[in-house]
Amino acid sequence: MSSNTPPIQPLPDTVLTEWWQPFAEYLSKERRYSKNTLRNYRQAFEDFYRWLKEAELWEKGIDALDSRDMRDFVIEAQQRYSRRTLHNHVSALRAYVKYWMLQGKLRRNPFVGIPLPKLDKPLPKFLTEAQMKKLLMGPQKLLDNESIDAFTAWRDRSVMELLYGGGLRVSELAGLNYSAIDFGSGVARVMGKGNRARLCPLGKVAIAVLQRFRENHARDKSPDAPVLITARFQRLPVRQVQLLLKRYLLLAELPLDLTPHKLRHSYATHLLNAGADLRLVQELLGHAQLTTTQIYTHVSVARLQEVYAKAHPRA
């Protein structure tokens, strides 16, 4: 940062207390949003507040903003954020204003109908079945050559088998307790986005690996105990899941920019490639809208076209 650039000042306590904290508690306690989502919503609010102060619009009140003000905000924000981030910020601000309208503190939502730049729709990255198999073999490979201990190998294998076998989000994985898993049926009850619960079949392999880890390495096997733990027997944080995946991506000679969420993409793509019904995959992933799931059909079609192009003599 240039020495001439003034530091970003924190928001006044009065603004945070009156205009942010009640909304944050609503998101956390009633909607049960993750810490990451709360952080993103707060960033959107703070960015909007600072823009209003600089434009001398905060004192007028959000109710007084018109479509021209909102267009100015969007145009200025495009210079600092990607299109995806801008869309996410505006979505957060729409929810913010809607909350205060329900509380009777605001009368109208100036963000409704505001045009936003179109988003590119890149196909989600995923691993092929062969790549996935190579990745999942990583912990056993490191255990065999004594690069890691048995606890780490079986814990890490459990992480990746659950991400891929159940199509879990990394936050859902980290939050799993033993009470959520029926080892007999091989199904987990997962609390997903928007406090929506769903049932996730985990697969025979994932259940077998997890049972082995639980029997040999878990100190606490009670229903309220976390499924995945650190070497100090604490709940495994999301960040550590992300880091351990990098280790096995490197070992499998796969791109290091692949995240735990890409294992979820792989799960969905492999199901559809094998003929699974789109609405069933929607239920398994916990998507509120079918349109969110439909992007994976594009991946499957792209894969079919690739196979056709390579195999058909008239392609």
N, C-alpha and C positions, 0 to 999 in steps of 0.2 A: 504494500500500500504506500502511496506517495506520502511524504511528510506533510504536504499541503492539503491532504484529504482529511477532513475532520472525522474523528471517531464517531461511530454510530451510537447515539445516546439511547439509553434504555427508556421504555415508555414510563410516563408518570404513574406512580402507585395508584392515584385516584382513578386513572383510566383503566388500569388492570383490574382493580377491585370492582369497579362499577360495570365495565363493559366486556371484560374477558373472563374473570373467574367463574361467574355463574354458568356461562356457556361451557367452559372447560369441565366443570363438575358434571354438567348434563351429558357431555360426550363420554366422560370417563365412567360415571356411575350408572347412567341409564342406557346409553348406547354401547358401553363397554368397548370403546375404541382403544386401540393399542397406543403405547407411548409414542411410537413413530408417527401415527396419524395425528395425535394431539400436537406433536411438535410441528408437523406440517400445517395444521390449521392455525396454530399460533403464528407461524411465520407469515401466513397469508394475512392474518389480522394486523400484525405489526406493520407489514409492508403497506397495507391499505391505510392504516392510521397515519403513518409518516407522510404518505402522498397527500392525504387530506390536509394535514397540518401545513405542508409546504405550499399547497395550493390555496391555503386560507379557507378551507371548506369545512373543517371539523366543527368549528363553532356554529356553522349554519345547521348542522345536523344531517344525518344520513337521509332522513325523510325529504330534505330539501334538494337532494341530488337529482339531476335530470339525465336524460340519455346522452346529452353532449358531454357532461362531466364524466360519465362512464366510458364513453368512447375515448376521451382524453386519457383516462386511467389505463385502459387496455393498450392504447398506442404507446404510452410511455413504458408500461410494463414489458412490452415486447422487446424493448432495447436491453432488458436485464435478464429476462428469463426465456427458456425454450418454450415452444408452443405447448408442449405437454404440461410443463410446470404452470404456465399461465392458465390453462384449462383447469388444472387441479386447484389453483388458488381461487379462481372465480367460483368453482363448485363449492369450495369451503366457505366463501363469503356469502353465497346464496343461502347456504344452510345456516350461517351465522345470523343473517338478517331475518330469515324465517323464524328462527328461535325467538328473537326479540319481538317479532310481530305476535307470536303466540303468547308472549309475556305481557303484551299490551304496551310495550315501550316504543315500538315503531309501527307505522301505519301502512307502509308500502315497501316493496323490494325493488330497488332501482336496478338490480342486476338481471331481472327477468327480461328476456328478449334481447339482451346485448349481444351483438354479433362478435364471434371470436374467430381468429384465423383457423383455417382447416388443419386438421391433424393428418400427418402421414400415418399410414397404417402398415408398418412393417410386420411381416409374419413373425410369430414368436420363434425364438431359437429353441431347438430341442436336440437331444442326442438320439442317434439311431439305436436300435436294439443291441447291436454289436458293441457300440461305444458304451452303452449303459452297462452291459455285462462286464466290460473291461474295467469300468469305474468301480463297480461294486466288488470286484475282486481285490481292490487295493489294500484294504485292511489285512486280509489274510496273507497277502504277498509280503507286507511289511512285518507281520508276525512271524512268518516262516523264516525270514532272514534276520530276525531278532532286532529289527529297527524300532519296534514298539512292543509294549507289554500286552498281556492278554486282556486286561481291563480295557485299555484304549482300543484295541483291535475290535473287540466285540461291541463296545459302546459305539465306535465310529461306524461299524457295519450296521448296527441297529438304526443309527441316524439315517443313513442313506437308504436302507431297505424300507423304512417307514415313509420317508419322503417320496420315494418312487412307488412303493407298493400301495400306499394309501392316498397318494396325490395330495398330501398335506401342505399347507402353507407353513413356512418355517416358524412363525409365531404360534401356530396351532401345535406343531411338533414340540416346541419348547415348553408349552403349557400343559402337556399331557400328564395326567396322574394315572396310577394303576387302576383306580376305580372306573376310568373311562374305557377300559379295554376288557372285552369278553374273550378270554383266551380260548374258550371252547368253540365259539363260532368264528373267531378270528376277525371280529368287528370292533371298531372303536367309535365311541360317541364323542364327536368333536364340536367345540363351540367356535364358530367361524365369525366372519365379519358381520357387523350389525346384530351381534348377539343371536345369530341363527345357529341352531344345533342341527347336526346331520350325522348319519351313520356312514362310516367309511370301512368297507372291507379292506383288510390290510394284506391279505395274501398269505399262503402257507409258509413261504420262505421267511417273510418278515416276522411272522408270529414265532416260528421256530428259532430264529436268531435272537429275538427279544427274550424268549423264555430261557435260552441258554445264558444270556447276559444277566437276567434277573436271578437265576438260580445260583450262579457262580460269583457274581460281582456286586449285586445290590445289597447294601447294608440294611436298608429299610424297604420292606416289601409290602407295607401296609397300603390300604386303598388310597390314602391321601398323599402317599409318597410320589415324588416326581419320577417319571419313567426314565428320563435321560439326565445323567448327573456328571459332574466334574470328578476329578480324582479326589477332591475333598468332600465328595458326597453332597454337593450343593446342586441345585437345579442348573442344568446346562443353559447358559445364555445364548440368545440368538446370534450374537456376534461370534461366539466360539464355533457355532455350527457353520457359519459362513467361512471362517478361517480353516476349519478342518477339511471342508470340501475342496478348498484351493490345493491342499496337500495332495489329495487323491486325483485331482484334475492334472496336476503336474506329473504325477506318477504315471497316469494313463496317457500322457502326451495329448491332452485335450485343452481347448482354449481356456485360459484362466479367468476370462470375463464371464464364464458361465456361473450363475448363482444358484442357490438352493431352489429358487422359484423355477429355474429351467428344468429341474427334475420333475416338477409338477406339469410343466409344458410337455415333457417327454411322456409322462403318464397318460395325459389326455390324448396326445397324438397317437400313441401306440394302441390305445383302446379303440379309437375311431378307425385306425388302419385295419384293425382286426374285425371291424364290423359292428362295434357297439353302437347302440342307439344314441342319437345326439341328446335327447332329453334325459336319458339315464346318466350320461356323462355330466350334464348340467347339475343333476342332483348330487353326483359323487363329488364334484368340485365345489359345490355350495354356491354356485352363481345365482344371484337373484334374477338376472335377465338371461334369456336364451341367447340374445345377441352377443353376450360376452363369451359364450361357449363356441359360437359359430365360427370364430376366427380359426379354430382348430380344424374345421372342415376344409378351409382354404389350404392349410398345411398338408392335409391328407391328399387333396386334389393335386397340389403341387408335386407331392411325392409320386402319385400315380402317373402324372405327366412325365416326370423324370424317368421312371421305370419304363414307360411306353417308348419314350424317345430312344432309350438305350437298347431296348429289346425287339421292337417291331421293325421288320424290314422296310415298311412303307412310312416310317416315322419321319 
